[in-house]
Amino acid sequence: MEIPEHLHELVDQLGKALVQALASDDISRSLAKKIQNEGFEVALMIEATVALHKRDEAELPIPDSALPPLEPEITAVPWSDEDRAFLRTFKISLD
């Protein structure tokens, strides 16, 4: 199945949203800090598989109005130095 380019972009935005969610999660930050306080560096590798399956025409699509807006929220959030430092603990680079 050929995936249209705009779906590739949406999947990419989903990946960025997942990174943002992890970076802003207080429990993840706390646990990474505890591991660092024990004298260890933290490297987290996450593999996310996104499977796209074409729905049958009979299935009703989810209206866009029912979904939260993704792009403005992702692009509008500046990355603080603390965010970047946290992501570096997981070997995640925004550059």
C-alpha angles and dihedrals in degrees: 000000000000113000117215117241094245089059090054087055092049091050089050089052089050090055091051090049090053091051089049091050092051093046092052096043110112094204092054091048092049095048093047090050092050091052090049090049087058088060100260132121115230123226118176121189115191123186115195120189116201113198117195119197123181110241123227114259089244092064115092115237120231106255114241089235089065092056125078114246109261109181101054092047094048097046095040096057112092117212111239123212087253091054091050092048091050093050090048088059086064092043090250116145125194093196 
